[in-house]
Structures are given as C-alpha cells and as structure tokens.
C-alpha cells in the first residue's frame, strides 16, 4: 500500500493521496501553526480505526445472515500527555440497527473485529487499552 502526503507550502495543511486515488486533507491546530481547515492526522487515525472495525462488524453480521441496516461506532480516546502522544485508551460504542438482531451474534462480531480482523485496532492495542460495547436498535 502506498500514499503520498504533500505540504502545500503554508501553515500546517497537508493533502494526502491514497493508493486508490482519493484525496484527504489534514491540518494542524492554530496553536501549532495550522488554520483548523481539516482534521488532525491523529483524528484520522481514530476515524480510520472506527471505519475498519465497523466494516468488519457489518460484514460479519451479513455473513451470519443478520438483517443489519446500519452500524455506527462512537469512539472516545485518550492520549499520552507527552510526546509521542500515542493513544492510551480507546472506547468504541457500537450502535447496530436492524431487524431481529441476535445480541450474541452482535457481541461476537464486535469481539472478532477487535481480536482478529481489524488491522487498525490490532496496531493501536500496542499502546492503548481498547474497550467496546454495543447497543441494538430494532427498526
């Protein structure tokens, strides 16, 4: 996998181009020379982890023939107070919507994503205690 990140020459704004040809903007906080025009790089790490695990959960539930209609992951994280300011705690709260979803199957999907399939979670667990819970909303 390859990506390119380019500084535009002013402030702390960067544009990344992914291998699949998509662009992602990043910027720093004003106190660090940025202009707050885009997400911070570490915010993208967190949302990327949320996307990775949500993808897994939906795929596992669909393969288990569960009638899942939506999946939302609310992430909260804490970072180390000094450099490198790695994530030290991450909590993932899944809100899974569907019809007649079986709680043990949702719990299993969340567990499998965290323990086996989500590459981002597996990397971040080296520095962060990762916890997860879920709720099911019948539609």
Secondary structure as UniProt FT lines:
FT   STRAND          3..7
FT   TURN            11..12
FT   STRAND          14..18
FT   TURN            19..20
FT   STRAND          23..26
FT   HELIX           30..32
FT   HELIX           41..63
FT   TURN            64..65
FT   STRAND          67..79
FT   STRAND          87..99
FT   HELIX           103..112
FT   HELIX           113..117
FT   HELIX           119..124
FT   TURN            125..127
FT   STRAND          129..138
//
